Amino acid sequence: MLKKIAMMSVCVGLLAGCATTKDLVSKVGVGTSHTPFEQVLKAHPDLKSELNTIEIRQVFNSVESPNVAQVMVLQAGLMDDSVSAIRTIYSFKLQGNDWKQVDKKEEFKCGRGKNTKTFQTALCP
């Protein structure tokens, strides 16, 4: 839990310290809906309590006036011997002044079986 808090603090510190990031954050939160990142965190309340390795990455299609975003959540070190990691990719589009989720794709990296190297959409055996 302390690792998560420390990692989140570092991420927030890095995001808060960059003038370009501040400009981007002010542009992506244009409407009444939350930013794509905030929407994903709200959809994944388990990220705050699960004891595993978590990577969250938000990418926009441009720095100025972005209208497409993607948020990737990678959970590894799971307490499941058949699944070693889960990658969930959310796609967002700016519609009017609100960010709307348009797609969600979940992939699994199996801990055993034939394919243990790459992510796949099929559930692990």
C-alpha positions as a Markdown table, in Angstrom:
| # | Residue | x | y | z |
|---|---|---|---|---|
| 1 | Met | 0.0 | 0.0 | 0.0 |
| 2 | Leu | 2.9 | 2.4 | 0.8 |
| 3 | Lys | 4.4 | 1.6 | -2.6 |
| 4 | Lys | 1.2 | 2.6 | -4.3 |
| 5 | Ile | 0.9 | 5.9 | -2.4 |
| 6 | Ala | 4.6 | 6.7 | -3.1 |
| 7 | Met | 4.2 | 5.9 | -6.8 |
| 8 | Met | 1.0 | 8.0 | -7.0 |
| 9 | Ser | 2.7 | 10.9 | -5.2 |
| 10 | Val | 5.7 | 10.8 | -7.6 |
| 11 | Cys | 3.3 | 10.7 | -10.6 |
| 12 | Val | 1.3 | 13.6 | -9.3 |
| 13 | Gly | 4.5 | 15.5 | -8.5 |
| 14 | Leu | 5.8 | 15.0 | -12.0 |
| 15 | Leu | 2.6 | 16.0 | -13.6 |
| 16 | Ala | 2.2 | 19.1 | -11.4 |
| 17 | Gly | 5.7 | 20.3 | -12.0 |
| 18 | Cys | 5.7 | 20.5 | -15.8 |
| 19 | Ala | 4.3 | 23.6 | -17.4 |
| 20 | Thr | 3.4 | 21.8 | -20.6 |
| 21 | Thr | 1.5 | 19.2 | -18.6 |
| 22 | Lys | -0.4 | 21.9 | -16.7 |
| 23 | Asp | -1.4 | 23.4 | -20.1 |
| 24 | Leu | -2.5 | 20.0 | -21.4 |
| 25 | Val | -4.5 | 19.2 | -18.3 |
| 26 | Ser | -6.3 | 22.5 | -18.5 |
| 27 | Lys | -7.2 | 21.7 | -22.1 |
| 28 | Val | -8.3 | 18.1 | -21.6 |
| 29 | Gly | -10.7 | 18.8 | -18.8 |
| 30 | Val | -12.8 | 21.1 | -21.0 |
| 31 | Gly | -16.3 | 20.0 | -20.2 |
| 32 | Thr | -18.3 | 18.7 | -17.3 |
| 33 | Ser | -17.0 | 15.2 | -17.6 |
| 34 | His | -13.7 | 14.2 | -15.9 |
| 35 | Thr | -10.5 | 13.7 | -17.8 |
| 36 | Pro | -10.0 | 10.2 | -19.3 |
| 37 | Phe | -7.5 | 9.4 | -16.5 |
| 38 | Glu | -10.0 | 10.4 | -13.8 |
| 39 | Gln | -12.8 | 8.3 | -15.4 |
| 40 | Val | -10.6 | 5.2 | -15.5 |
| 41 | Leu | -9.6 | 5.6 | -11.8 |
| 42 | Lys | -13.3 | 5.9 | -11.0 |
| 43 | Ala | -14.1 | 2.8 | -13.0 |
| 44 | His | -11.3 | 0.9 | -11.2 |
| 45 | Pro | -11.8 | 1.4 | -7.5 |
| 46 | Asp | -9.9 | -1.8 | -6.9 |
| 47 | Leu | -6.6 | -0.1 | -8.0 |
| 48 | Lys | -6.5 | 1.6 | -4.7 |
| 49 | Ser | -6.8 | -1.6 | -2.6 |
| 50 | Glu | -5.2 | -4.4 | -4.7 |
| 51 | Leu | -1.6 | -5.3 | -3.7 |
| 52 | Asn | 0.0 | -5.7 | -7.1 |
| 53 | Thr | 2.1 | -3.7 | -9.5 |
| 54 | Ile | 0.1 | -1.1 | -11.4 |
| 55 | Glu | 1.1 | 1.0 | -14.4 |
| 56 | Ile | -1.3 | 3.6 | -15.7 |
| 57 | Arg | -0.5 | 5.5 | -18.9 |
| 58 | Gln | -2.6 | 8.3 | -20.5 |
| 59 | Val | -1.8 | 9.4 | -24.1 |
| 60 | Phe | -3.5 | 12.1 | -26.2 |
| 61 | Asn | -3.3 | 12.5 | -30.0 |
| 62 | Ser | -1.9 | 16.0 | -29.7 |
| 63 | Val | -0.6 | 18.5 | -27.2 |
| 64 | Glu | -2.8 | 21.3 | -28.5 |
| 65 | Ser | -6.5 | 20.7 | -28.6 |
| 66 | Pro | -6.5 | 17.0 | -28.1 |
| 67 | Asn | -9.7 | 15.1 | -29.2 |
| 68 | Val | -8.7 | 11.5 | -28.8 |
| 69 | Ala | -7.2 | 9.8 | -25.7 |
| 70 | Gln | -6.1 | 6.4 | -24.6 |
| 71 | Val | -5.6 | 5.1 | -21.1 |
| 72 | Met | -3.8 | 1.9 | -20.5 |
| 73 | Val | -4.0 | 0.1 | -17.1 |
| 74 | Leu | -1.5 | -2.7 | -16.6 |
| 75 | Gln | -1.8 | -4.9 | -13.5 |
| 76 | Ala | 0.9 | -7.4 | -12.8 |
| 77 | Gly | 2.0 | -9.5 | -9.8 |
| 78 | Leu | -1.5 | -10.8 | -9.3 |
| 79 | Met | -2.4 | -13.4 | -6.7 |
| 80 | Asp | -3.4 | -15.8 | -9.5 |
| 81 | Asp | -1.1 | -18.4 | -10.8 |
| 82 | Ser | -2.9 | -18.7 | -14.1 |
| 83 | Val | -2.8 | -15.0 | -15.0 |
| 84 | Ser | 0.4 | -13.0 | -14.6 |
| 85 | Ala | -0.9 | -9.7 | -15.9 |
| 86 | Ile | -4.0 | -7.9 | -17.1 |
| 87 | Arg | -3.9 | -5.0 | -19.5 |
| 88 | Thr | -7.0 | -2.9 | -20.0 |
| 89 | Ile | -7.0 | -0.3 | -22.7 |
| 90 | Tyr | -9.7 | 2.5 | -22.7 |
| 91 | Ser | -10.3 | 4.7 | -25.7 |
| 92 | Phe | -11.9 | 8.1 | -25.4 |
| 93 | Lys | -13.1 | 10.8 | -27.8 |
| 94 | Leu | -13.9 | 14.4 | -27.1 |
| 95 | Gln | -17.5 | 14.9 | -28.0 |
| 96 | Gly | -18.6 | 18.5 | -27.6 |
| 97 | Asn | -16.9 | 19.5 | -24.4 |
| 98 | Asp | -17.0 | 16.0 | -22.7 |
| 99 | Trp | -14.7 | 13.1 | -22.9 |
| 100 | Lys | -16.7 | 9.9 | -23.7 |
| 101 | Gln | -15.4 | 6.4 | -23.5 |
| 102 | Val | -15.8 | 4.7 | -26.9 |
| 103 | Asp | -14.0 | 1.4 | -26.4 |
| 104 | Lys | -12.5 | -0.9 | -23.7 |
| 105 | Lys | -10.3 | -3.8 | -24.5 |
| 106 | Glu | -9.0 | -6.3 | -21.8 |
| 107 | Glu | -6.1 | -8.6 | -22.5 |
| 108 | Phe | -4.5 | -11.3 | -20.3 |
| 109 | Lys | -0.9 | -12.6 | -20.0 |
| 110 | Cys | -1.0 | -16.2 | -18.9 |
| 111 | Gly | 1.2 | -17.6 | -16.2 |
| 112 | Arg | 1.1 | -21.1 | -17.6 |
| 113 | Gly | 0.0 | -22.8 | -20.8 |
| 114 | Lys | 1.2 | -22.4 | -24.4 |
| 115 | Asn | 1.3 | -18.6 | -24.5 |
| 116 | Thr | 3.1 | -17.0 | -21.5 |
| 117 | Lys | 5.0 | -14.3 | -23.4 |
| 118 | Thr | 2.3 | -12.1 | -25.1 |
| 119 | Phe | -1.1 | -10.7 | -24.1 |
| 120 | Gln | -4.2 | -12.3 | -25.5 |
| 121 | Thr | -7.9 | -11.6 | -25.4 |
| 122 | Ala | -8.9 | -15.2 | -24.4 |
| 123 | Leu | -9.0 | -16.1 | -20.8 |
| 124 | Cys | -6.1 | -18.0 | -19.4 |
| 125 | Pro | -6.4 | -21.8 | -18.7 |
